[in-house]
């Protein structure tokens, strides 16, 4: 394999590998944070259910995002010429793309629906507690914090890869980036991932009290607001 093709292939393979590490690390972190308070009193008895709802919301969130990434990456792959399939996408590329997009849609719809149901019920239980330090509210804030942390981690990794690919697009000979069209597709893939990570972070930061957000001037609601359970 030419060095240019090897270089771009390495960049493409690095992103999912790092994302896998991030997801596994996030799951472990989530388990540690959530179960660290199991010894605390739970007068309402809502902690086990809250753990289940937010645990399910956490896992289905990332499964659904995998489906979304698969859809967008398959469509991005249609851009430009493909020598192995002729000059432009034909049945040899379009048919696999249709299969990948269909699979991604199924994953996104099923996991997305499960995530919506779990996260809504979890925040309902958290908002029903009047004590800010109740187990249900601590689990809710743990969920928000871990998702935010993982989103930032993915965002940083994707941004680094995006910037490196920009350099490859500017000077392909120096960075052994391969053809400009293949670099552009990889660039769009990285931008897609960092964009999704930014949206997930922004959405979940809305559920933090304003004093605990990364950007304290951001608007939004908190998990103490009862209206969350009615939305």
Secondary structure, DSSP 8 states (H G I E B T S, - for coil): --HHHHHHHHHHHHHHHHHHHHHHHHHHHHHHHHHTTTTS--TT--HHHHHHHHHHHHHHHHHHHHHHHHHHHHHHTTSS--GGG-SS--HHHHHHHHHHHHHHHHHHHHHHHHHHHHHHHHHHHHHT---TTSHHHHHHHHHHHHHHHHHHHHHHHHHHHHHHHHHHHH-HHHHT---HHHHHHHHHHHHHHHHHHHHHHHHHHTTS-GGGSSSTT-----TT-GGGGG-
